[in-house]
């Protein structure tokens, strides 16, 4: 039960960080705040990388006999890492 609660909290944190990133990137696109010249390209390519890593982690966990909750946790890690890094990086601008 505690494992599911931890997964819910990690998911909520990742979603809040993703909303922060979306908002900050939209402000950059609108010219309200400064944005790196490659920010639009970066937001596409990083998603591809994060989702590919996420899928590989989930499949690897399931093939190793992990529970679905453990596989979800492993799949959430690369996406959460990307949203956290982007939120911190963009908040500093």
Secondary structure, DSSP 8 states (H G I E B T S, - for coil): -HHHHHHHHHHHHHHHHHHHHHHHHHHHHHTSS---TTHHHHHHHHHHHHHHHHHHHHHHHHHTT--HHHHHHHHHHHHHHHHHHHHHHHHT-
